[in-house]
Amino acid sequence: MVHLPRFAVMLGFLALVFCNSSLVPAQDAKTDSPEFTVGQLEFFETKVRPLLAERCYSCHSGKAKALKAGLRLDAREHVLKGGDSGTSIIVGKPDESLLIQSIRYESYEMPPDGKLKDAQIATLVKWVEMGAPWPKGTATAEPAARLANVDWAEVRNGHWAWQPVAKHEPPSVPASHPVRNAIDQFVGAKLHEAGLEASLRAEPRVLCRRIWIDLVGYPPTPEKVDEFVAAAKADYSKATSELIDELLASPHYGERWGRHWLDVARYSDGFGGFLDNAGLPYAWRYRDWVVGALNRDVPYDDFLRLQIAGDLLAPNEQAGVATGFFALGPTYISDGGDPDSVAQAKGETLDDRVDTLTRGLLGLTVACARCHDHKFDPIPTQDYYSLAGVFNNTRFVEYPLAAPEIVRIYNERQNEIRQVDRLQKDLANQLKKEKRGPNDDEKKRQVEWQTQLDALKKTAPPKYEVAHALADSGSSDMQVALRGNLRKPGEAAPRRFLRLIEGAEPAPFTTGSGRLELAESIASKDNPLTARVFVNRVWLHHFGKALVRSPSNFGTLGEKPTHPELLDWLAATFMENGWSIKDLHRLIMDSATYQMSSRINDRGFGRDGDNRLIWRMNPRRFDVEAWRDSLLTVTGEIDLNMGGGPVGDIERSRRRTIYAQASRNGDRFASDRFLQLFDFPLMRATIAKRPISIVPQQFLFMLNSSFMTSRANALVTRLEENSKSDTERIQLAYQLLFGRDATPREMQIGLAFITNEEPQEPEPARERPMPETPNADILIADFEGDSYGDWKVDGEAFGPHPARGTLPGQMVVSGFAGQGLVNSFFKGDGTVGRLTSPAIKIERPFIRFLVGGGGYRNETYMALKVDGKEVRTALGPNIAGGGSEKLAWAVWDVRDFVGKSCVFEIVDNRRGGWGHINVDHIFQSARDDGPVPVGEAPAAGTPSKLDRWVQYAQVLLSSNEFMYVR
């Protein structure tokens, strides 16, 4: 008989308990019919059809003068049928498809006039992998004639989304249906018509946790839950409204809902890969602007105006930072500099701006009209270039966040420095050209110039702060690019808004680039899309599913609203209430619909399994931000400081996840890997809604990662500090994680596991993470990551992250392989700062570390503090007038403080020469000398075997109940 380890059995049992709960949403069954998603069809229209039209249709379409090889590529049925050589694609198998083999030049060489670019080949490969999505009934290759002489007034009546927003009268509902506001009447009428009833209202503990997660992104403390339960017992409705108001007033509301908006804005820190590989070091300023604007409840119409044209609307208020909405998108460069490549890069950049504007704010796939009139919605190609023309008259800038006078003084000094530098370089080039050394007069001038240059640099003011933004660069109209090729201009496209919305003759944009007029058109109450799209997005984040389940496509290919009258009523009320986003939250969350239980009943599930009629609240799995923030909250580790630069290694940091660095390509930072494992999307385009996946890698991460082990250890520490017995600790764990008490059965299971009733080999008592060898070194910090982790940064001297790498002969010690260190020379010797560690328990008699830099007492030093007092200090080994940057080992005897809590401070208070300090590789040791590990850090404190409490905590933290809001 095989005996499984008890922990494996326990883990498997709890996984089954949690994974089989009703919290896991049912997966839709796949069908064999070619029913394609909106996203797949958008991919075809924006990426595949234009490519086929440009490179293939001249020989392989119904419009070809002579059809080649009997192959047509202008309809899906023709593609599948193939030509003289047989079928051209095998759905889902690009490597076996003749079309893909041909464009790779592996069999036939197509197109014969030149191989497609790698990116174009990748597009067609992806298309075949997706199942060759193609809209039904679209066999023609040319623009639809229906848009040639369209009656725009009639068009607006042809589809629900084009029609004006109407505030419908809320319908009557049976007396048995709970009604707190008009939302409940619209939902109740649909349920009554279908013969269904709304679920009972949620238990107070469940609702409290739901509201906290929805509004601030992390769970309430047990005390907050108890307060709400007591208040709800007296008056459920009043308690709910007051809690909503309390959390809407929290600054952390802006962080939670700012992250939702950053998805729409495809926010990233840059690094998009090939042709878009630039970083965006100041992207975080836009992120902080969004958070602040939401906390101030800036009306949504103004919120949009500022992001389109903030630099023009409120330049004195530095509102240009808001235009990061566009500026943070990809800005492509050409791959070679030839005219075709330059035009292609420019076209892709403009397409991103148009797509982000129209899908993100209007729910329209206008980018589908880049190469031809939109196949389904009344959007001519000319209208696409009317909008593209606005962005064609803008440029990417570093927007100054300082007074104009400060900017002027800085720029004047930099011009002076450049002028003197130019004099030096001109003379050097002249001497090089004449192949001679300087004469006495020239030497004198060189000395004077160098003295002048040194003085100018020494007294130069520091660079003012900047943000990535847009600025106007022109005011001219574009021409339509035939088949999307800017090198083939067609008819003029006057800058103006969409005729679909404004009628046959929209007013032309005449002020600068046109962004001011564009902002007004987007934010107008007469625009039927802006308010609808936004209230639908807010509904999505409160309910998990939107009223229009294709949030970025309100066109004819998108889904119809489940409750069209409710959608319009919400949009109309939203505008009537001054576009207040917080009032919209109150309206939705104060409804009985929002406050329903998520419990399943057979009748509801049998008739409406997808819950389109909203007979219950949808249980929703946390997004990665809420999950990680909740982990840190329940373990008591979360750092709620707001704003500032991004964090690269969020597995070591305790800051909220909104502050994690994310590259556009998803392959640059340590945080990228963590985020994408839990469905964080690539920010290459505006995000309609987050994908939800349940894959083995996620649970393996929870089971095996040091991140989860650290969280489990921290949770157990919190339980031990706040409760005395195993029973109390289990109860507190359930209250912290789930907002409820443990059931008798859960208590029984927990105690049986913790007390180890079955014979086991003895295990050491659990301490804070300890190495397997009692006297092994304990790493405090090696500064190898992308952030300082838990260490707090003050001032400007240290920069946003540890220094990278080493210099030959500098900042190194023989036998040590460190690749990162603290270095306070971030902005030169003119800046000061302080780096402070979290509290650390002293567990070894010696603390050893590397130190370098200036040796100035009370100015450049590292200190050890116990009970707030400096008990040990160390200086850099270098002094004014000489020395090197080599690091030297230092050791502190701390035997008198073993068992106590300490704090490290690395201080730079000096602004003159050698005014910096370097520190690396701090660790506790049982020895005051001896070897230092080469190529790896000392043991970081992760135990080789997890004790039962840590195992138990890790299982609870990995459970579905913790990861879901219901």
Helices and strands as residue ranges (DSSP letters): H 6-19, H 38-43, I 44-48, H 49-55, H 76-81, G 94-96, H 98-103, H 118-129, G 145-147, H 152-155, G 160-162, H 182-193, H 204-216, H 222-234, H 236-248, H 251-264, H 283-295, H 300-313, G 315-317, G 319-323, H 324-327, H 339-357, I 358-362, G 366-369, H 381-391, E 394-400, H 404-434, H 440-458, E 466-472, E 478-481, G 482-484, E 489-493, H 499-502, H 515-522, H 530-543, H 564-576, H 581-589, H 602-607, E 620-621, H 624-634, G 657-659, H 670-677, H 696-704, H 706-722, H 726-738, H 744-754, E 778-781, E 792-795, E 803-804, E 820-823, E 833-836, E 840-841, E 846-853, E 860-866, E 869-875, E 888-893, G 895-897, E 901-908, E 917-925, H 948-957, H 960-963, E 964-965
